Amino acid sequence: MNSNAIMISVYKTSLTEDDLEVLKTVLNSLPKIAKWSTDLEDCDNILRIESKYAVEQDIISILQAHSISCVELE
């Protein structure tokens, strides 16, 4: 596997517009995350993470610590 490969993980969340400012600060401070985006118009309030590292458990733990439900989609 290419060590420079970007992994994309997608999560179903309970994110709201009000959560985005806190989330922005937290996710932007994580050096493992190359890029992230949300789609709050989707019924699953999608959070999409691009990273060279496995960050799934970190993301789930961080969101849950902020009372945001988060489940990785397959």
Backbone as CSV, one residue per row, in Angstrom:
resi,resn,N_x,N_y,N_z,CA_x,CA_y,CA_z,C_x,C_y,C_z
1,MET,0.840,-1.182,0.000,0.000,0.000,0.000,0.884,1.243,0.000
2,ASN,0.494,2.233,-0.735,1.227,3.490,-0.818,1.129,4.241,0.502
3,SER,2.270,4.594,1.096,2.256,5.274,2.394,1.707,6.688,2.289
4,ASN,1.584,7.216,1.075,1.016,8.538,0.880,-0.468,8.497,0.552
5,ALA,-1.065,7.312,0.574,-2.473,7.165,0.236,-3.352,7.865,1.269
6,ILE,-4.362,8.526,0.765,-5.322,9.201,1.633,-6.476,8.240,1.912
7,MET,-6.809,8.081,3.180,-7.961,7.282,3.577,-9.130,8.233,3.798
8,ILE,-10.295,7.824,3.339,-11.496,8.632,3.525,-12.438,7.861,4.433
9,SER,-12.871,8.516,5.487,-13.863,7.901,6.364,-15.078,8.815,6.426
10,VAL,-16.248,8.182,6.468,-17.516,8.910,6.438,-18.330,8.481,7.647
11,TYR,-18.938,9.477,8.298,-19.661,9.225,9.544,-21.078,9.772,9.479
12,LYS,-21.996,9.029,10.072,-23.353,9.502,10.327,-23.284,10.172,11.694
13,THR,-23.770,11.411,11.789,-23.652,12.155,13.046,-24.963,12.821,13.430
14,SER,-24.954,13.427,14.597,-26.072,14.263,15.032,-25.668,15.743,15.000
15,LEU,-24.686,16.070,14.155,-24.194,17.440,14.038,-25.307,18.417,13.673
16,THR,-25.200,19.626,14.227,-26.082,20.720,13.853,-25.213,21.912,13.465
17,GLU,-25.823,22.923,12.906,-25.087,24.151,12.564,-24.385,24.709,13.804
18,ASP,-25.039,24.632,14.956,-24.472,25.166,16.196,-23.201,24.428,16.609
19,ASP,-23.079,23.165,16.228,-21.899,22.368,16.582,-20.680,22.700,15.727
20,LEU,-20.890,23.328,14.589,-19.803,23.486,13.620,-18.646,24.346,14.110
21,GLU,-18.900,25.386,14.889,-17.796,26.231,15.364,-16.857,25.454,16.285
22,VAL,-17.421,24.691,17.208,-16.602,23.870,18.104,-15.880,22.800,17.293
23,LEU,-16.608,22.143,16.398,-16.019,21.096,15.578,-14.886,21.650,14.723
24,LYS,-15.083,22.804,14.155,-14.055,23.426,13.317,-12.764,23.618,14.105
25,THR,-12.862,24.136,15.310,-11.684,24.355,16.147,-10.988,23.041,16.472
26,VAL,-11.756,22.054,16.854,-11.190,20.760,17.250,-10.545,20.043,16.065
27,LEU,-11.277,19.908,14.969,-10.749,19.150,13.828,-9.585,19.859,13.148
28,ASN,-9.630,21.177,13.098,-8.520,21.910,12.488,-7.245,21.820,13.318
29,SER,-7.370,21.491,14.591,-6.197,21.380,15.458,-5.544,19.991,15.407
30,LEU,-6.175,19.049,14.728,-5.639,17.687,14.649,-4.735,17.539,13.428
31,PRO,-3.435,17.372,13.638,-2.508,17.296,12.503,-2.697,16.061,11.618
32,LYS,-3.341,15.020,12.127,-3.550,13.813,11.326,-4.603,14.003,10.236
33,ILE,-5.457,15.010,10.380,-6.542,15.233,9.424,-6.060,16.147,8.310
34,ALA,-6.116,15.645,7.071,-5.711,16.444,5.913,-6.840,17.389,5.494
35,LYS,-8.076,16.886,5.552,-9.219,17.669,5.102,-10.482,17.077,5.713
36,TRP,-11.460,17.919,5.997,-12.734,17.420,6.483,-13.857,18.295,5.939
37,SER,-15.051,17.720,5.877,-16.215,18.463,5.419,-17.468,17.843,6.026
38,THR,-18.543,18.609,5.977,-19.824,18.121,6.479,-20.894,18.313,5.413
39,ASP,-21.949,17.534,5.523,-23.142,17.708,4.690,-24.339,17.599,5.618
40,LEU,-24.746,18.752,6.153,-25.858,18.774,7.095,-27.204,18.733,6.389
41,GLU,-27.209,18.830,5.066,-28.457,18.696,4.314,-28.799,17.228,4.088
42,ASP,-27.816,16.356,4.233,-28.046,14.925,4.140,-28.783,14.471,5.403
43,CYS,-29.670,13.508,5.276,-30.450,13.046,6.438,-29.567,12.449,7.533
44,ASP,-28.337,12.042,7.184,-27.418,11.460,8.161,-26.407,12.466,8.710
45,ASN,-26.554,13.745,8.360,-25.623,14.793,8.833,-24.174,14.318,8.714
46,ILE,-23.761,14.110,7.504,-22.485,13.468,7.176,-21.268,14.306,7.580
47,LEU,-20.288,13.616,8.142,-18.953,14.162,8.382,-17.999,13.301,7.577
48,ARG,-17.175,13.947,6.737,-16.229,13.234,5.872,-14.824,13.677,6.254
49,ILE,-13.949,12.709,6.519,-12.579,12.970,6.944,-11.605,12.355,5.936
50,GLU,-10.595,13.134,5.542,-9.506,12.625,4.709,-8.237,12.667,5.554
51,SER,-7.526,11.545,5.584,-6.324,11.449,6.401,-5.405,10.358,5.861
52,LYS,-4.122,10.491,6.131,-3.162,9.432,5.809,-3.105,8.406,6.938
53,TYR,-3.821,8.661,8.006,-3.758,7.831,9.214,-5.144,7.293,9.557
54,ALA,-5.178,6.227,10.318,-6.441,5.698,10.825,-6.887,6.587,11.983
55,VAL,-7.939,7.335,11.786,-8.403,8.286,12.807,-9.827,8.000,13.275
56,GLU,-10.379,6.887,12.838,-11.786,6.604,13.114,-12.128,6.664,14.596
57,GLN,-11.375,5.970,15.425,-11.685,5.959,16.858,-11.475,7.332,17.486
58,ASP,-10.475,8.061,17.019,-10.252,9.420,17.525,-11.454,10.313,17.228
59,ILE,-11.944,10.252,15.994,-13.070,11.095,15.581,-14.310,10.750,16.397
60,ILE,-14.605,9.477,16.515,-15.788,9.055,17.269,-15.678,9.517,18.725
61,SER,-14.530,9.338,19.338,-14.335,9.754,20.735,-14.472,11.263,20.901
62,ILE,-13.888,12.024,19.991,-13.952,13.491,20.077,-15.390,13.969,19.952
63,LEU,-16.118,13.456,18.970,-17.500,13.899,18.806,-18.356,13.488,19.997
64,GLN,-18.178,12.262,20.470,-18.960,11.812,21.624,-18.651,12.644,22.867
65,ALA,-17.413,13.100,23.006,-17.043,13.962,24.137,-17.760,15.309,24.067
66,HIS,-18.208,15.689,22.863,-18.963,16.924,22.677,-20.455,16.644,22.542
67,SER,-20.880,15.481,23.015,-22.299,15.064,22.989,-22.881,14.999,21.585
68,ILE,-22.050,14.605,20.625,-22.481,14.439,19.244,-22.377,12.953,18.914
69,SER,-23.486,12.357,18.511,-23.417,10.950,18.148,-22.668,10.812,16.827
70,CYS,-21.955,9.710,16.687,-21.101,9.521,15.513,-20.899,8.042,15.271
71,VAL,-21.238,7.595,14.058,-21.080,6.192,13.673,-20.434,6.162,12.304
72,GLU,-19.351,5.413,12.180,-18.689,5.304,10.874,-19.573,4.506,9.919
73,LEU,-19.717,5.030,8.710,-20.476,4.328,7.677,-19.515,3.467,6.866
74,GLU,-19.987,2.321,6.443,-19.163,1.394,5.641,-19.188,1.795,4.192
